[in-house]
Amino acid sequence: MKVFLSYARDDIEAARDIANRLEDEGVDVWFDEKQIAAGDNIAKRVGKELDEAHAMIVLVSPVSMKSRSVRAEIDFALTTPRFEGALIPVVLKPSVEMPWILDRMAVRAGKNRAAAVRKILETLQTNAAR
């Protein structure tokens, strides 16, 4: 299963940690920091990776909810049928700007990222069984 990781640059440390933990569990995580090289057409590459992803994890924080690219990726996932049940918001820090529709399905990470990754893995396994 290929997972697209959406995050704001201010949340890079958490993104790295979560991506590494998921990869340690055998999940194929597309994480732009590792896969975009200098000179790449970023928009084209992100579009390709979104088209190939089976699920999306979006890291929620006040900064990410103000990011145009994160919001566009959320909108894409919410309007793409194959992401139904496969959009996993992970709340790093609560944000009043988080779309209400994400609240009920959100994983609350706080400082316990290991527990958040376990919940993400459970969600991915449930969705893979569908």
Sequence and secondary structure as in RCSB ss.txt:
>XXXX:A:sequence
MKVFLSYARDDIEAARDIANRLEDEGVDVWFDEKQIAAGDNIAKRVGKELDEAHAMIVLVSPVSMKSRSVRAEID
FALTTPRFEGALIPVVLKPSVEMPWILDRMAVRAGKNRAAAVRKILETLQTNAAR
>XXXX:A:secstr
 EEEEE  GGGHHHHHHHHHHHHHTT EEE HHHH  TT  HHHHHHHHHHH SEEEEEE TTGGG HHHHHHHH
HHHT GGGTT EEEEESS  TTS HHHHTT EE TT HHHHHHHHHHHHHHHHT 
